[in-house]
Amino acid sequence: MDFSNYIENQENYFRNGNTLPISKRKKLLKNLKKEILSNEDKIFQALNNDLRKSNYETYLTEIGILISEIDLFLSNLKKWAKPKKVKSSLLSFPSSDYIYSEPYGKVLIISPWNYPFQLAVLPLMSAVAAGNTVVLKPSEHAPNTSSLIKEIIEKIFDKSHALVVEGAAETASKLLEYRWDYIFFTGSVKIGKIVATAAAKHLTPTTLELGGKNPCIIDDSVDLRLTSRRIVWGKFVNAGQTCIAPDFLIVKRNIKEQLIDHLSKEIERAYGKDPKESEDYPRIVNKTNLSRLSNMIKDTKILFGGEYDIETCYFSPTIIDEPRIDSPIMDEEIFGPILPIISYDDENQIEKLISKYEKPLALYVFSTNKIFSEKIIRKYSFGGGAINDTIIHVGNPNLPFGGVGYSGIGAYHGKSSFDLLSHKKSIVKKGNWLDIKIRYAPYKGKLEYVKKFFKLFS
């Protein structure tokens, strides 16, 4: 695999200024929106073939988010790209000072399989909107979606502007050997470290969208039915294969049994008595991941579900009671439809459990006690989250989405995407009508004047 020619072509394309005109960027975004909408049925079919997603879930979590983002970019791109004037400083007076948004250049995007259309196209369109070229490596674990993305992108873009490269892990490894101006990766912490190591060889800036064990804390002041409904939706959408899904519940002991009863009823309400027959319940991406999940529930107390079928990659919505903290299910991110429940009596127990793990990508707290909720979200470091709901923060393009520490580096969505994939270049436009000579050597006898000058302008 030799990508040298493609990369060189993109470098020349960028150097010649072909990506810079705002009118061209907006035209490409309009064309992308048109292609997404005209290929809606193909997208539905591809996601159903790869993950058995329903059309509704595909539109809600993949297509709809992209259309909203594109519309936001089309309405604001000209304003975002315009140099921003800032207040000048004492040292630069007299001057006009600006921040220019400058594209990085060649951007490599490696996208995941769990939301294979949205998490590939969103960073690609953001990079293009910011004026970059793109090489996109979609996940081989969602082959139907990957192939469709390639078809759509090739219809819109010159390969010197945006190129889709299909392939397995060795393809991604080969691409990481080249020098890029920016790398955007979504996936596991394990692979994120490999990407970061490769980027470090060339001091390439990166965005790493990773994951973690996302806690969901429930106190005894909540409406259990409403709370359960929102937890079930956030946990079992996409069969739990969501990086911001609640990974485990920390529930006040005196309401645990009631919560379990409500959770069970809400699962049945959403997916029926046999979720395997539900058109709304997706499948695990492949047999490897299903085997990983089935091993997790060994030697655990299953309160609900626990059924799986290796041939069809079906894994039922499952609730686990009080797993050991040192058990496999509590050792790593679950990334599947398994929900462990751990009870607590006081806040010290919450802290002891959460502090066991690296900073998560998301944290949720259900409570009508505003003091308690505010204390929780301020006390712990995490990427983002919600009070009295789950995963909805990812749907607001005005909120930056990203992790912290082991759960990721950098944040995107909406204007944050444009800012992330643009270098902010500081420019001082100096006036010549006045030259303050006190800044020049020799400095003897000037110190007191400088102190007074700074004080005057502070």
Backbone torsions as a table, in degrees:
resi	resn	phi	psi	omega
1	MET	NA	114.8	179.2
2	ASP	-125.1	113.7	-178.4
3	PHE	-104.8	11.7	-173.6
4	SER	-56.9	-44.3	-177.5
5	ASN	-65.0	-43.1	179.1
6	TYR	-61.1	-43.7	-177.4
7	ILE	-68.8	-39.7	177.7
8	GLU	-64.1	-40.3	177.7
9	ASN	-62.6	-40.1	178.2
10	GLN	-67.3	-37.9	178.8
11	GLU	-62.6	-43.2	178.8
12	ASN	-67.5	-39.9	179.8
13	TYR	-61.2	-42.3	179.1
14	PHE	-70.0	-45.2	-177.3
15	ARG	-61.0	-30.9	-179.6
16	ASN	-81.8	3.0	174.4
17	GLY	81.1	15.1	-175.4
18	ASN	-69.6	-21.1	-177.4
19	THR	-93.0	-5.7	-167.4
20	LEU	-82.7	-38.9	-175.0
21	PRO	-57.2	127.6	180.0
22	ILE	-61.9	-38.0	-179.5
23	SER	-61.0	-37.5	179.2
24	LYS	-70.4	-41.8	178.6
25	ARG	-59.7	-44.9	-179.0
26	LYS	-67.0	-37.0	178.1
27	LYS	-63.0	-41.6	178.6
28	LEU	-65.3	-39.3	177.5
29	LEU	-64.6	-39.9	177.5
30	LYS	-63.4	-42.2	178.7
31	ASN	-64.7	-38.0	178.9
32	LEU	-64.7	-45.1	177.7
33	LYS	-59.1	-44.2	-179.8
34	LYS	-61.1	-42.6	-179.0
35	GLU	-68.7	-38.2	178.0
36	ILE	-62.4	-45.7	-178.3
37	LEU	-68.3	-39.3	-179.0
38	SER	-73.6	-20.4	179.2
39	ASN	-104.4	21.1	-175.7
40	GLU	-55.3	-45.5	-178.9
41	ASP	-64.6	-37.4	177.6
42	LYS	-66.1	-38.2	178.1
43	ILE	-65.2	-44.7	176.8
44	PHE	-55.0	-47.6	-176.4
45	GLN	-66.3	-42.0	-179.2
46	ALA	-62.5	-44.5	-179.8
47	LEU	-69.8	-31.8	176.2
48	ASN	-69.4	-39.4	178.6
49	ASN	-67.3	-37.4	-176.2
50	ASP	-82.7	-39.1	-173.6
51	LEU	-133.1	4.0	-175.7
52	ARG	54.5	40.4	176.2
53	LYS	-75.9	144.4	173.4
54	SER	-74.4	159.3	178.0
55	ASN	-60.0	-38.9	-179.5
56	TYR	-61.8	-49.3	-177.9
57	GLU	-65.8	-36.6	177.2
58	THR	-63.3	-43.3	179.8
59	TYR	-67.7	-43.9	-176.8
60	LEU	-63.1	-43.8	-170.6
61	THR	-102.8	-8.6	-177.6
62	GLU	-124.9	-67.1	-173.4
63	ILE	-69.3	-49.4	-175.3
64	GLY	-59.4	-42.5	178.8
65	ILE	-61.3	-42.2	-178.8
66	LEU	-65.9	-44.5	179.9
67	ILE	-61.6	-41.6	178.0
68	SER	-62.3	-42.2	179.5
69	GLU	-65.4	-44.3	179.9
70	ILE	-61.7	-44.3	179.2
71	ASP	-61.4	-39.1	178.3
72	LEU	-63.9	-42.4	178.0
73	PHE	-64.6	-43.6	-178.9
74	LEU	-62.1	-35.3	-178.6
75	SER	-77.8	-25.9	-170.0
76	ASN	-122.4	-7.6	-172.0
77	LEU	-57.8	-43.6	-179.1
78	LYS	-60.5	-41.3	179.5
79	LYS	-69.0	-43.4	-179.1
80	TRP	-63.4	-36.9	-175.5
81	ALA	-80.6	-15.0	-178.5
82	LYS	-68.7	136.8	176.5
83	PRO	-54.3	134.4	-177.1
84	LYS	-99.6	121.7	179.4
85	LYS	-79.9	134.3	179.0
86	VAL	-124.0	164.8	179.5
87	LYS	-65.4	133.1	179.1
88	SER	-78.6	161.8	-177.6
89	SER	-102.6	170.3	177.8
90	LEU	-59.5	-40.9	-175.6
91	LEU	-67.4	-29.0	-177.0
92	SER	-97.3	-4.3	-177.5
93	PHE	-62.0	135.1	-3.7
94	PRO	-87.8	134.4	-179.1
95	SER	-162.2	166.1	168.2
96	SER	-116.2	126.0	-173.1
97	ASP	-113.9	138.4	-173.2
98	TYR	-136.7	157.4	168.8
99	ILE	-115.4	119.3	177.8
100	TYR	-98.7	134.8	174.9
101	SER	-91.2	112.8	-173.8
102	GLU	-117.4	129.7	177.6
103	PRO	-64.3	149.2	179.0
104	TYR	-71.2	-43.9	-176.5
105	GLY	133.7	-116.7	-177.5
106	LYS	-86.2	119.4	-178.5
107	VAL	-112.4	128.0	172.9
108	LEU	-99.9	127.4	178.0
109	ILE	-119.2	125.3	175.4
110	ILE	-116.5	114.9	-171.6
111	SER	-109.8	161.1	-173.4
112	PRO	-95.6	-178.4	-177.2
113	TRP	-100.0	-13.4	-170.7
114	ASN	-75.5	-38.0	168.5
115	TYR	-125.9	72.7	-162.4
116	PRO	-68.4	-24.3	179.0
117	PHE	-86.2	-53.9	-176.4
118	GLN	-63.2	-45.4	-174.7
119	LEU	-77.6	-4.1	170.8
120	ALA	-97.3	-46.8	-173.1
121	VAL	-76.6	-35.0	-178.3
122	LEU	-61.5	-50.9	176.3
123	PRO	-65.9	-31.7	178.1
124	LEU	-63.9	-49.4	-178.6
125	MET	-66.0	-31.8	178.2
126	SER	-67.8	-42.2	179.4
127	ALA	-65.0	-41.6	178.3
128	VAL	-65.4	-43.5	179.8
129	ALA	-62.3	-29.9	178.1
130	ALA	-83.1	-3.4	174.5
131	GLY	98.2	16.9	-178.5
132	ASN	-97.5	167.0	164.4
133	THR	-95.8	161.7	-173.6
134	VAL	-139.1	137.0	161.7
135	VAL	-115.9	119.6	-178.0
136	LEU	-108.1	126.1	173.2
137	LYS	-110.3	97.4	177.4
138	PRO	-76.6	168.7	-175.7
139	SER	-75.7	135.2	176.1
140	GLU	-72.8	-14.1	-179.2
141	HIS	-80.8	-7.2	173.1
142	ALA	-125.6	67.5	-169.1
143	PRO	-63.2	-35.3	-179.3
144	ASN	-68.0	-41.8	177.9
145	THR	-68.8	-41.1	179.0
146	SER	-58.4	-45.3	-179.9
147	SER	-64.3	-39.4	179.5
148	LEU	-68.3	-39.2	176.7
149	ILE	-59.1	-44.6	179.7
150	LYS	-60.2	-43.5	179.4
151	GLU	-61.1	-45.0	-178.2
152	ILE	-67.7	-46.8	-176.9
153	ILE	-65.5	-39.0	179.8
154	GLU	-67.6	-24.7	178.7
155	LYS	-75.0	-26.1	-174.3
156	ILE	-99.4	-42.2	-167.6
157	PHE	-109.8	146.6	163.7
158	ASP	-66.4	140.5	-178.7
159	LYS	-63.1	-20.6	176.0
160	SER	-75.9	-11.1	179.4
161	HIS	-103.3	-51.2	178.9
162	ALA	-143.7	126.8	-175.2
163	LEU	-130.1	134.2	175.5
164	VAL	-103.8	124.3	179.5
165	VAL	-115.4	112.9	178.0
166	GLU	-87.6	156.8	179.5
167	GLY	153.0	174.7	-178.0
168	ALA	-92.3	-160.3	-174.7
169	ALA	-60.5	-35.3	-178.8
170	GLU	-66.0	-28.8	176.8
171	THR	-67.4	-44.4	177.4
172	ALA	-62.1	-41.4	179.4
173	SER	-61.9	-41.2	179.7
174	LYS	-65.7	-43.0	179.3
175	LEU	-61.5	-34.9	-179.4
176	LEU	-70.5	-13.3	177.8
177	GLU	-74.1	-21.9	-178.0
178	TYR	-83.9	162.2	178.2
179	ARG	-89.0	124.0	178.6
180	TRP	-116.0	164.1	176.0
181	ASP	-91.5	-19.5	176.1
182	TYR	-161.0	144.3	176.5
183	ILE	-126.3	131.0	178.6
184	PHE	-120.5	116.3	-176.7
185	PHE	-126.0	135.8	172.5
186	THR	-123.3	125.9	-179.1
187	GLY	167.6	-150.5	-174.9
188	SER	-82.1	161.5	176.6
189	VAL	-62.1	-40.6	-178.8
190	LYS	-57.5	-49.4	-179.9
191	ILE	-74.1	-31.1	177.4
192	GLY	-58.6	-36.6	177.5
193	LYS	-66.5	-37.0	177.6
194	ILE	-65.3	-43.0	178.4
195	VAL	-62.6	-44.5	-179.6
196	ALA	-63.1	-38.4	178.7
197	THR	-64.6	-43.4	179.0
198	ALA	-65.2	-40.4	-179.7
199	ALA	-66.4	-34.6	-177.0
200	ALA	-63.7	-27.0	-179.6
201	LYS	-60.9	-30.0	-179.5
202	HIS	-116.5	11.3	-177.2
203	LEU	55.2	38.0	-178.7
204	THR	-80.8	127.6	176.4
205	PRO	-66.0	147.0	-176.3
206	THR	-135.4	153.9	163.1
207	THR	-116.6	126.8	179.2
208	LEU	-119.7	110.9	176.4
209	GLU	-100.8	104.3	-169.2
210	LEU	-112.6	-124.8	-176.6
211	GLY	-167.2	-146.0	-179.7
212	GLY	149.6	-179.4	178.9
213	LYS	-92.0	98.6	-174.0
214	ASN	-82.3	114.5	179.7
215	PRO	-80.4	150.5	174.9
216	CYS	-131.0	113.6	-173.1
217	ILE	-102.0	130.6	-179.6
218	ILE	-127.4	121.8	176.3
219	ASP	-95.9	-174.8	-173.2
220	ASP	-94.3	19.5	178.8
221	SER	-101.8	-0.4	-167.7
222	VAL	-87.4	162.0	167.2
223	ASP	-80.6	107.2	-171.3
224	LEU	-64.5	-35.6	-179.6
225	ARG	-66.6	-48.6	179.9
226	LEU	-64.8	-43.7	178.7
227	THR	-59.2	-45.7	-179.7
228	SER	-62.8	-41.5	-180.0
229	ARG	-60.9	-43.5	-177.8
230	ARG	-72.6	-33.5	177.2
231	ILE	-69.8	-44.6	-180.0
232	VAL	-60.2	-43.8	178.9
233	TRP	-62.6	-49.5	-177.0
234	GLY	-66.9	-32.1	-178.3
235	LYS	-80.8	-41.4	-169.2
236	PHE	-102.7	-3.3	169.7
237	VAL	-59.7	138.5	-177.1
238	ASN	58.9	28.4	-179.7
239	ALA	54.8	36.7	175.9
240	GLY	77.3	2.2	-177.6
241	GLN	-88.7	61.7	-176.2
242	THR	-134.0	127.0	-174.0
243	CYS	-65.7	-21.1	-179.7
244	ILE	-106.7	9.9	177.5
245	ALA	-65.6	148.9	172.8
246	PRO	-57.1	127.2	-178.4
247	ASP	-89.0	-35.3	176.3
248	PHE	-155.7	153.2	179.7
249	LEU	-100.0	139.8	171.6
250	ILE	-117.8	103.5	-169.7
251	VAL	-117.9	143.0	177.5
252	LYS	-58.8	130.4	-170.2
253	ARG	-55.8	-38.4	-173.5
254	ASN	-71.0	-9.7	177.6
255	ILE	-118.1	4.9	-173.8
256	LYS	-59.0	-48.6	-176.7
257	GLU	-63.2	-39.4	177.3
258	GLN	-65.6	-41.3	179.3
259	LEU	-62.1	-44.0	179.7
260	ILE	-59.2	-42.1	178.9
261	ASP	-62.5	-44.1	178.8
262	HIS	-67.4	-40.3	178.3
263	LEU	-60.5	-43.8	179.9
264	SER	-61.2	-43.9	179.8
265	LYS	-65.6	-38.6	-179.5
266	GLU	-70.0	-34.9	175.5
267	ILE	-62.8	-44.7	179.5
268	GLU	-66.4	-37.7	178.2
269	ARG	-63.6	-39.5	-176.9
270	ALA	-76.4	-41.9	-170.2
271	TYR	-121.7	2.6	178.4
272	GLY	84.1	176.7	-179.1
273	LYS	-66.3	-29.6	177.8
274	ASP	-125.6	92.8	-178.1
275	PRO	-56.6	-21.8	178.8
276	LYS	-61.1	-28.2	-179.1
277	GLU	-92.1	-6.6	-177.3
278	SER	-75.8	134.4	175.7
279	GLU	-73.3	-14.3	-175.1
280	ASP	-97.3	-2.5	-176.3
281	TYR	-106.7	115.6	-176.9
282	PRO	-72.6	-177.0	179.5
283	ARG	-116.4	162.3	173.6
284	ILE	-70.8	146.3	-168.2
285	VAL	-62.3	-35.4	179.7
286	ASN	-159.9	174.0	-176.0
287	LYS	-67.6	-31.6	179.3
288	THR	-61.1	-47.4	-179.9
289	ASN	-70.2	-33.1	177.5
290	LEU	-66.4	-39.7	177.4
291	SER	-63.5	-38.7	177.5
292	ARG	-60.7	-43.9	-179.5
293	LEU	-68.2	-39.9	-179.3
294	SER	-65.3	-33.1	177.0
295	ASN	-69.0	-29.5	-179.3
296	MET	-64.6	-33.5	-173.9
297	ILE	-91.9	1.9	175.3
298	LYS	-65.8	139.7	178.6
299	ASP	60.6	31.6	174.4
300	THR	-118.1	162.1	177.3
301	LYS	-91.8	105.8	-177.5
302	ILE	-87.6	119.8	179.2
303	LEU	-92.4	-27.2	-176.9
304	PHE	-154.4	139.7	176.3
305	GLY	76.8	-137.2	-179.3
306	GLY	92.4	-1.5	179.8
307	GLU	-86.3	146.9	175.2
308	TYR	-154.1	159.4	-179.4
309	ASP	-134.9	110.3	-174.6
310	ILE	-63.8	-31.1	-176.4
311	GLU	-73.6	-38.8	-178.3
312	THR	-99.2	-0.3	-178.3
313	CYS	60.0	31.7	175.7
314	TYR	-88.9	133.3	173.6
315	PHE	-137.2	119.1	-172.8
316	SER	-71.4	155.6	170.7
317	PRO	-57.7	126.6	-169.5
318	THR	-131.0	136.9	176.3
319	ILE	-116.6	130.2	-178.9
320	ILE	-114.3	134.2	-177.2
321	ASP	-97.2	124.3	170.9
322	GLU	43.4	59.1	177.7
323	PRO	-65.9	153.3	174.9
324	ARG	-63.7	141.4	-178.8
325	ILE	-64.8	-27.0	179.5
326	ASP	-93.7	10.2	180.0
327	SER	-80.1	158.6	-179.7
328	PRO	-55.1	-35.6	-176.5
329	ILE	-68.1	-23.1	178.6
330	MET	-104.6	6.5	-176.9
331	ASP	-95.2	-29.8	-176.6
332	GLU	-137.7	166.5	176.6
333	GLU	-60.7	132.4	-175.4
334	ILE	-73.7	-49.8	178.9
335	PHE	52.9	50.6	179.7
336	GLY	-173.0	-179.5	-171.5
337	PRO	-84.9	47.5	178.6
338	ILE	-118.2	126.7	-175.8
339	LEU	-122.5	100.0	174.7
340	PRO	-75.4	144.7	177.8
341	ILE	-121.8	125.7	179.4
342	ILE	-123.8	132.4	-177.8
343	SER	-92.9	156.7	176.5
344	TYR	-138.5	156.4	176.7
345	ASP	-110.4	-32.0	-179.8
346	ASP	-145.4	170.1	-174.5
347	GLU	-67.1	-24.5	177.9
348	ASN	-63.3	-34.8	177.8
349	GLN	-69.3	-36.3	176.0
350	ILE	-61.4	-48.6	-178.6
351	GLU	-61.4	-41.8	-178.7
352	LYS	-62.3	-39.2	-178.7
353	LEU	-73.6	-48.6	-177.6
354	ILE	-65.4	-37.1	-178.1
355	SER	-70.4	-10.1	177.7
356	LYS	-70.1	-24.0	-172.6
357	TYR	-110.3	163.6	172.1
358	GLU	-66.9	165.3	-179.8
359	LYS	-59.3	123.8	-175.9
360	PRO	-81.7	165.5	176.9
361	LEU	-72.5	-30.4	-178.3
362	ALA	-144.7	155.6	173.6
363	LEU	-144.9	140.4	-179.1
364	TYR	-128.8	144.5	176.6
365	VAL	-136.5	129.5	177.2
366	PHE	-110.0	117.5	-178.6
367	SER	-170.2	147.9	171.0
368	THR	-95.7	-1.5	177.0
369	ASN	-86.6	101.3	-175.0
370	LYS	-63.3	-33.4	178.9
371	ILE	-65.9	-43.8	178.7
372	PHE	-63.9	-47.1	-179.1
373	SER	-61.0	-46.5	-178.8
374	GLU	-64.2	-37.8	178.6
375	LYS	-62.7	-41.5	-179.3
376	ILE	-64.8	-49.5	-175.0
377	ILE	-71.1	-22.2	176.5
378	ARG	-86.5	-28.4	-174.6
379	LYS	-75.2	-36.9	-173.3
380	TYR	-107.6	145.6	178.6
381	SER	-94.3	128.9	179.2
382	PHE	-158.8	168.0	-175.6
383	GLY	-65.3	-51.7	179.9
384	GLY	-172.6	176.7	-178.6
385	GLY	178.2	-156.2	-177.2
386	ALA	-155.2	155.3	171.4
387	ILE	-106.2	124.4	179.2
388	ASN	66.2	30.4	170.9
389	ASP	-168.5	176.0	178.6
390	THR	-132.9	146.8	171.9
391	ILE	57.0	-5.2	-174.0
392	ILE	-68.1	-21.5	-178.1
393	HIS	-62.1	-25.2	-178.4
394	VAL	-69.4	-19.0	-176.6
395	GLY	-87.7	-2.8	179.8
396	ASN	-101.0	108.9	-177.8
397	PRO	-66.7	-11.1	177.0
398	ASN	-84.2	-7.3	176.8
399	LEU	-104.7	125.1	176.3
400	PRO	-65.7	138.8	-179.4
401	PHE	-114.9	123.8	178.4
402	GLY	176.5	173.3	-176.5
403	GLY	-102.9	-172.6	178.0
404	VAL	-145.4	139.3	-178.1
405	GLY	64.4	-129.6	-177.7
406	TYR	-68.9	-14.5	-179.6
407	SER	-90.2	-1.8	173.2
408	GLY	147.0	170.3	178.2
409	ILE	-134.4	125.9	178.3
410	GLY	90.9	158.5	-179.8
411	ALA	-142.5	146.0	-179.1
412	TYR	-138.2	-168.9	-172.7
413	HIS	99.3	133.2	178.5
414	GLY	57.4	-138.8	-179.9
415	LYS	-61.2	-29.1	177.7
416	SER	-60.9	-32.7	177.1
417	SER	-65.9	-45.8	179.1
418	PHE	-62.1	-45.1	-179.5
419	ASP	-65.6	-38.8	-178.6
420	LEU	-62.0	-39.8	-174.1
421	LEU	-99.5	18.9	175.0
422	SER	-125.1	133.0	170.4
423	HIS	-78.1	132.3	179.6
424	LYS	-91.8	105.7	-173.8
425	LYS	-98.3	121.5	-177.9
426	SER	-87.4	130.1	-178.1
427	ILE	-131.0	130.3	173.3
428	VAL	-109.6	122.7	176.7
429	LYS	-102.6	101.3	-169.8
430	LYS	-84.0	134.2	175.6
431	GLY	-84.8	153.8	-178.4
432	ASN	-108.4	0.1	-175.0
433	TRP	-76.7	-14.0	177.5
434	LEU	-144.6	137.2	177.2
435	ASP	-131.1	111.9	-176.8
436	ILE	-82.9	105.7	-170.4
437	LYS	-76.1	-10.3	-178.1
438	ILE	-63.9	-19.1	-178.6
439	ARG	-80.0	-14.8	-175.2
440	TYR	-89.4	149.2	171.5
441	ALA	-71.0	153.2	3.4
442	PRO	-76.3	150.7	-173.1
443	TYR	-97.6	-4.2	-175.8
444	LYS	-57.1	127.8	177.5
445	GLY	81.5	3.9	-175.5
446	LYS	-102.2	-12.5	-172.0
447	LEU	-58.7	-46.4	-178.0
448	GLU	-63.5	-36.9	178.1
449	TYR	-65.3	-39.6	179.0
450	VAL	-64.3	-42.6	178.7
451	LYS	-59.8	-44.5	179.7
452	LYS	-66.1	-36.5	-179.3
453	PHE	-64.3	-46.9	179.2
454	PHE	-63.4	-40.1	-178.9
455	LYS	-64.8	-38.1	-178.2
456	LEU	-65.0	-37.8	-175.4
457	PHE	-98.3	4.2	-178.4
458	SER	-81.7	NA	NA
